Amino acid sequence: MIERESTLATCQNCKSKWTWKQVFKKSFTLDTGMYCSYCGRKQYVTSHSRKRSMLITMAVITFVFIMNILFGPSTFYLILLLLSIPLIMLLYPYWIELSNKEEHLF
């Protein structure tokens, strides 16, 4: 069985591991690239990481909406949705991988 260690983003140029705070802060910029705090080179989130983040977010939202359709509007599902958004944001820095080149999403 392959054991996968949950790590934060690693600069592909200098191989430095970014801290959770660095990744979280840099993920809210409008620029597609993020500059490494250690070597200063621009890094990009891989298309695989962006797709995975998008799928997880959409899966949670879809689940909540389907439960509302099947069982009627509920405060429980609204609270579930509102709690899942910060949870996804907190886990996001563990999901991303970096690349030296900008990749297209599709």
VOPAGU-2260 file (C-alpha; in pm, 1 decimal, decimal comma):
REM VOPAGU-2260
SITE   aa  ch    i         X         Y         Z
SITE  MET   A    0       0,0       0,0       0,0
SITE  ILE   A    1     133,9     341,0     -95,1
SITE  GLU   A    2     127,3     590,0     188,3
SITE  ARG   A    3      94,5     951,3      82,4
SITE  GLU   A    4     221,9    1219,8     313,3
SITE  SER   A    5       9,3    1533,8     325,3
SITE  THR   A    6     248,3    1816,9     253,5
SITE  LEU   A    7     220,2    2176,6     160,1
SITE  ALA   A    8     322,7    2326,6    -171,6
SITE  THR   A    9     686,2    2294,2    -269,7
SITE  CYS   A   10     864,4    2539,9    -498,4
SITE  GLN   A   11     971,1    2354,5    -812,3
SITE  ASN   A   12    1274,8    2579,1    -850,2
SITE  CYS   A   13    1441,1    2579,5    -504,3
SITE  LYS   A   14    1248,1    2281,6    -351,7
SITE  SER   A   15    1152,8    2487,7     -43,2
SITE  LYS   A   16     830,2    2391,0     128,5
SITE  TRP   A   17     593,5    2681,3     172,9
SITE  THR   A   18     415,6    2737,1     500,9
SITE  TRP   A   19      37,7    2706,2     527,3
SITE  LYS   A   20      12,8    3081,5     582,5
SITE  GLN   A   21     217,8    3160,3     270,9
SITE  VAL   A   22       6,8    2935,0      49,8
SITE  PHE   A   23    -321,8    3061,8     195,0
SITE  LYS   A   24    -222,8    3427,1     158,5
SITE  LYS   A   25     -84,8    3389,2    -194,2
SITE  SER   A   26    -391,6    3197,1    -313,4
SITE  PHE   A   27    -605,3    3512,5    -282,7
SITE  THR   A   28    -410,3    3715,9    -537,1
SITE  LEU   A   29    -558,4    3796,9    -876,8
SITE  ASP   A   30    -235,1    3704,9   -1052,9
SITE  THR   A   31    -219,5    3342,6   -1171,5
SITE  GLY   A   32     137,3    3308,1   -1049,6
SITE  MET   A   33     274,1    3326,8    -697,6
SITE  TYR   A   34     628,0    3435,3    -620,0
SITE  CYS   A   35     831,5    3202,8    -400,0
SITE  SER   A   36     931,3    3373,9     -76,9
SITE  TYR   A   37    1262,4    3186,2     -77,0
SITE  CYS   A   38    1400,3    3217,2    -431,9
SITE  GLY   A   39    1171,9    3481,7    -582,0
SITE  ARG   A   40    1076,6    3272,4    -888,2
SITE  LYS   A   41     718,4    3269,7   -1006,6
SITE  GLN   A   42     525,8    2949,1    -938,7
SITE  TYR   A   43     189,6    2842,4   -1077,7
SITE  VAL   A   44     -76,3    2609,7    -941,4
SITE  THR   A   45     -93,7    2299,0   -1161,5
SITE  SER   A   46    -406,0    2236,1   -1365,2
SITE  HIS   A   47    -450,4    1904,9   -1181,0
SITE  SER   A   48    -466,2    2088,9    -847,8
SITE  ARG   A   49    -710,2    2347,4    -980,4
SITE  LYS   A   50    -936,8    2074,5   -1120,4
SITE  ARG   A   51    -926,9    1880,7    -793,2
SITE  SER   A   52   -1017,6    2191,2    -592,1
SITE  MET   A   53   -1298,0    2274,5    -829,4
SITE  LEU   A   54   -1436,9    1918,1    -815,4
SITE  ILE   A   55   -1431,7    1903,8    -436,5
SITE  THR   A   56   -1604,9    2239,1    -406,4
SITE  MET   A   57   -1866,1    2149,5    -666,3
SITE  ALA   A   58   -1926,6    1807,3    -504,7
SITE  VAL   A   59   -2006,1    1965,9    -168,5
SITE  ILE   A   60   -2235,1    2227,8    -320,2
SITE  THR   A   61   -2411,4    1968,9    -538,5
SITE  PHE   A   62   -2461,1    1735,9    -242,1
SITE  VAL   A   63   -2624,7    2010,7     -37,7
SITE  PHE   A   64   -2851,6    2115,0    -324,3
SITE  ILE   A   65   -2957,3    1755,9    -397,4
SITE  MET   A   66   -3040,4    1701,1     -30,7
SITE  ASN   A   67   -3250,9    2019,0     -37,5
SITE  ILE   A   68   -3435,2    1897,6    -347,6
SITE  LEU   A   69   -3495,6    1546,2    -212,2
SITE  PHE   A   70   -3580,8    1631,7     146,8
SITE  GLY   A   71   -3691,6    1993,0     120,5
SITE  PRO   A   72   -3517,4    2307,5     238,0
SITE  SER   A   73   -3353,1    2255,2     572,4
SITE  THR   A   74   -3153,9    2468,9     810,1
SITE  PHE   A   75   -2922,4    2170,9     863,1
SITE  TYR   A   76   -2813,9    2166,5     497,3
SITE  LEU   A   77   -2767,4    2543,9     492,6
SITE  ILE   A   78   -2543,2    2519,2     799,1
SITE  LEU   A   79   -2358,6    2226,8     637,1
SITE  LEU   A   80   -2292,9    2437,7     328,6
SITE  LEU   A   81   -2180,8    2738,1     532,5
SITE  LEU   A   82   -1944,0    2522,8     740,3
SITE  SER   A   83   -1799,8    2340,4     439,8
SITE  ILE   A   84   -1681,5    2661,1     272,2
SITE  PRO   A   85   -1431,7    2757,0     547,0
SITE  LEU   A   86   -1327,1    2391,3     576,3
SITE  ILE   A   87   -1243,7    2378,8     206,2
SITE  MET   A   88   -1052,8    2706,7     236,9
SITE  LEU   A   89    -852,9    2573,2     532,3
SITE  LEU   A   90    -763,0    2251,2     350,5
SITE  TYR   A   91    -685,1    2415,0      15,9
SITE  PRO   A   92    -314,0    2477,6      91,4
SITE  TYR   A   93    -267,1    2100,8     134,8
SITE  TRP   A   94    -420,0    2024,0    -205,0
SITE  ILE   A   95    -218,2    2244,8    -434,7
SITE  GLU   A   96      91,9    2151,5    -626,4
SITE  LEU   A   97     318,5    2404,6    -794,0
SITE  SER   A   98     477,2    2419,2   -1136,3
SITE  ASN   A   99     734,0    2644,2   -1303,9
SITE  LYS   A  100     506,0    2685,5   -1606,8
SITE  GLU   A  101     150,8    2810,4   -1628,5
SITE  GLU   A  102     -80,0    2529,4   -1739,7
SITE  HIS   A  103    -418,1    2571,8   -1903,2
SITE  LEU   A  104    -713,0    2440,3   -1704,7
SITE  PHE   A  105    -844,3    2227,0   -1992,6
